[in-house]
Amino acid sequence: MTYKAINFSQKLGLFGEHWQPKVIAEMNDCQFKIVKLQGDFIWHDHKDTDETFIVLEGVLRIDFRDGAVDIAAGEMFVVPKGVEHKPFAEHEVKMLLIEPRGVPNTGHEGGARTAQNDVWI
């Protein structure tokens, strides 16, 4: 077996599009996804799972119907399952998502912002 660390910066350098998570590793049934975000996303929730946001670069704001949270580089936040939220990045944010395999980025909302699942990089 070959052992090699995963370098976030190297992986993030392989693509330029926003709101299109890329799988970089799996652990049990969870996927680790890197993604670049900029601008506003859509209101959505994930009825059956929590979603973990870990910001690597930039500042991400996650809006909720009753407030918001800012997450800076080096910080993380877990959105509980079933909680409606809307990510927003004024400037480009690079981050790591942790969620179960097969979870659509737009939850059950669908639409043009829904990314293809299980895209490995």
Residue pairs with C-beta under 8 A, 6 or more apart in sequence:
6 24
6 25
8 24
8 34
8 56
8 94
8 96
11 22
11 24
11 34
11 121
12 34
12 36
12 56
12 94
14 22
14 121
15 22
15 36
15 121
16 36
17 36
18 35
18 36
18 37
18 38
18 39
18 92
19 35
19 36
19 37
19 41
19 105
19 113
19 115
20 35
20 36
20 115
20 116
20 119
21 33
21 34
21 35
21 97
21 105
21 115
21 119
22 33
22 34
22 35
22 119
22 120
22 121
23 31
23 32
23 33
23 118
23 119
23 120
23 121
24 32
24 33
24 34
24 120
24 121
25 31
25 32
26 32
26 101
29 100
29 101
30 98
30 99
30 100
30 101
31 97
31 98
31 99
31 100
31 101
31 118
32 96
32 97
32 98
33 96
33 97
33 98
33 99
34 56
34 94
34 95
34 96
34 97
34 121
35 94
35 95
35 96
35 97
36 92
36 93
36 94
36 95
37 60
37 87
37 89
37 92
37 93
37 95
38 89
38 91
38 92
38 93
39 88
39 89
40 86
40 88
41 86
41 87
41 88
41 113
42 86
42 106
42 109
42 111
42 113
43 84
43 85
43 86
43 109
44 84
44 85
44 86
44 106
44 107
44 108
44 109
45 81
45 82
45 83
45 84
45 85
45 107
45 108
46 79
46 81
46 82
46 99
46 103
46 107
47 81
47 82
47 107
47 108
48 81
49 81
49 99
49 100
49 103
50 78
50 79
50 80
50 81
50 99
51 78
51 79
51 97
51 98
51 99
51 103
52 76
52 77
52 78
52 79
52 97
52 98
52 99
53 60
53 62
53 71
53 76
53 77
53 78
53 79
53 87
53 95
53 96
53 97
54 75
54 76
54 95
54 96
54 97
54 98
55 71
55 72
55 73
55 74
55 75
55 76
55 93
55 94
55 95
56 73
56 94
56 95
56 96
57 73
57 92
57 93
57 94
57 95
58 72
58 73
58 89
58 91
58 92
58 93
58 94
58 95
59 70
59 71
59 72
59 73
59 89
59 90
59 91
59 93
60 70
60 71
60 87
60 88
60 89
60 93
60 95
61 68
61 69
61 70
61 71
61 87
61 88
61 89
61 90
62 68
62 69
62 71
62 77
62 79
62 85
62 86
62 87
62 88
63 85
63 86
63 87
63 88
64 83
64 84
64 85
65 84
69 77
71 77
79 85
101 117
101 118
102 117
102 118
103 117
104 110
104 114
104 115
104 117
105 113
105 114
105 115
106 113
106 114
106 115
